[in-house]
Amino acid sequence: MLEIATILEKLLADNPGPVSIAVGIAALRALGADGPDDDLQSTVGTFAAERGRAIRFDRWATKAGRQSIHSR
């Protein structure tokens, strides 16, 4: 859990605006996290919220954009 906290602290420090859920999930995946996206979203969101940071829920927007392109 210490590695997760360290990577998320760095994410918050490097990005002063709202915390991107998509970027947070990517950072955890790069660390080797293999849980479901929903669990990782919860981890990132909770971590940011506990530190008083705004959260940008951009994970679904990205998926929806890819799906609409392929459905044409």
C-alpha positions, 0 to 999 in steps of 0.5 A: 500500500505504501507504493500506491500512496507514494505514486498517488502523492506524486500524481497530486503533486505533479497535477495541481488541478482536479485529479484525473481518474484516467491518469490515476488508473494508468499510474496504478497500472504502471505500478503493477496494479491488476484490479478491476478499473472500478476498484482502482477508480475508487482508490484514486478518487478516495485518495484525492478526496481525503486530501481535499482535491477535486476529481475529474471523472474522465474515465468514462468519457474516454471509453464512450468516445472510443465506442462511438467512433467504432459504432459508425 
